[in-house]
Amino acid sequence: MNIKVVATNRKARHEYFILDTYEAGLALQGSEIKSIRSGKISLAEAYITIDNFEAWLVNAYIAPYDQASHFNHDPTRPRKLLLNRAEINRLWNQVRQKGITIVPLRVYLKAGLAKVEIASAKGKKLYDKRAVIARRDTEREIQRQLRRRE
């Protein structure tokens, strides 16, 4: 399947331990999909909420589409996520646990449709982040040493 990644939430994997991932469709207005196709979307401040058995992408910034004139959309409006009932129930049960949240990981185009990869995640502590950075640095150093020997 042909997938074009449009936006990623780079901080999500740094700030959280990813538990489960899901693929969700996005309910968009007309000018929003054109902005997404041109790559004008940001997930930096975005998060997911569940209200009344519906999942919502909140605070994702989709830039107004210039050619849409007065038919443009609100850049930070809440957008409904298209998930089935079982997935929403599973996410809701995970969120009720202490320290679990739902974060968007990336937005991509799949067969012409905008999709969001979301994940249930648990927040990392500062020492966890430091340990990951230290492990990455040592692995990088080992790879350098191996390349020098070859």
N, C-alpha and C positions, 0 to 999 in steps of 0.2 A: 504494500500500500504506500502511495506517495504522500509523505508528510513534510510540511514546511513549517519549521518552528518560527513563530513570529516574535514571542516575548518569553523570557524566563525570569523567574524570581530567584536571583542568585543568592540572596541572603537566606532563603528558606532552609537550604541544606546546611548552612553554617549555624543557624539559630536553633534548629530543631532536629530531633531524631525522627526519621520518617518511618511510620509503622505500616500503613496500607495506602496504596494509590488507587485512584479511580479516574475513569475518563468520563467527562460530562460535556454535554452539548451546551451551547449558549443561546438564549433567546435574545435576539438583537433587533434593533430598528434598522431601517434601510441604509442610512448613512454610516452606521457603525461598522458594518462588514467591509465597506470600502476603506475605512480608516485602518481596520485590522489588516486587510490585504496589503496596504502600503506600509505596514509595520509601525503605525503610530499608536502603540498601546504600552502602558506601564503597569506592572503588578507590584511595584515597590511598597505601596501602602495597603494593598488589597488583602481581604480576609473573607472567610465564608461563614455565613450564619444559617441556621435552620429555624424557620418560623412556620408553624401550621403545616408541618410535613412538606415544606418546600425549601429547597436550598437556594441561597442567594449569594452572588458574588458582589461584595460591597467594596466601594472605594477604589475600584480598578479605573484607571484613567484611559479613556479612549478619546483621542484628540478629535475635535470637530472636523468634518470633511469640508474642505474649502468650497468645492463646487456644489454643495447641497444648499447653500444660501440660507433662507429662512426655514427650511425643512430640517435643520440640523438637530442634533440630540444633545442632552445634558451630558458633559464629559464624565461625571462621576456618579451617575445614577446607579441604583442597585439593579443587577441583571439576574434574571432567573436562570438557574442551572437545571439542565434537563437530565435527571437521574430517575431510575425506577424506584418504586416504593421500598423494595428490599434494601437497596443501597442507602437510601435516606434513613431508613430505620437503623441500619448497621452504624452509620455515621453518628446518628443521634445517640445511640447507646454508648458509643465510644466517647463522645463529647461530655456525657454526664459524668465520666470518670474524672478524677482530679488531675489537672495538668495536661489534658489532651485537648488539642485544638485542631481546626481544619484550615489548611493553608493552600493557596494555589501555587503550583510549581511552574507551569508553563502554559502558554496559549499557542496552539498550532492549527494549521489548516489541513484537514484530512478529507480528501475527495470533495474539495470545494466548500466544506463546512467548517466553521470555527468550533474548536474543541478546547476544553480546559482540562489539564491534568491536575487533580487535587489530591491531597494526602491528609490522612489523620496523622498528627505529629505530637511529640512530647518535647517541651522546651529543654534546651541544654543549659547546664550551669556553666559559669565562666571557666571552671577547671576542666570541664569536658571539652570546651572549645580549644583551650590551650593544649590539651592532650592530642587532639586531632591535628593541630598545627605542628606540634613537635613530631608526631608520627610521620606526617607528610614530608617534613624537612629531612628526617633521617632516611626515608625511602628515596627521596630525591638524591641525597648524598651517596647512598649505596649505588644507585643507577649511574651516577657520575663516575664512581670508582670502577664499576664494571666496564664502562665504556673506555676508560683510560687503559685498562688492561688489554683490551682487544686490539 
